[in-house]
């Protein structure tokens, strides 16, 4: 189910993105990127329409996916 990020409170959105970008297995390549930069990048992708948030009820987790997926 798609989550309309605009309807989330700022603090909730921040914590949700923080959980996503710090989740085990998240890989950003060879360069170390701070958690704040990862959150900022994710938020920018949402605002630019390049990404969407989804909720999986079975696993009870949120996921950030590219908009073209």
Number of C-alpha atoms within 10 A of each C-alpha: 9 12 14 11 17 10 8 12 9 11 9 11 17 17 12 19 24 17 16 19 23 14 10 8 7 9 12 10 7 6 7 8 11 11 14 13 11 17 21 15 14 23 20 13 17 20 13 11 12 14 18 22 21 16 14 11 9 6 7 7 12 18 17 20 15 13 13 8 6
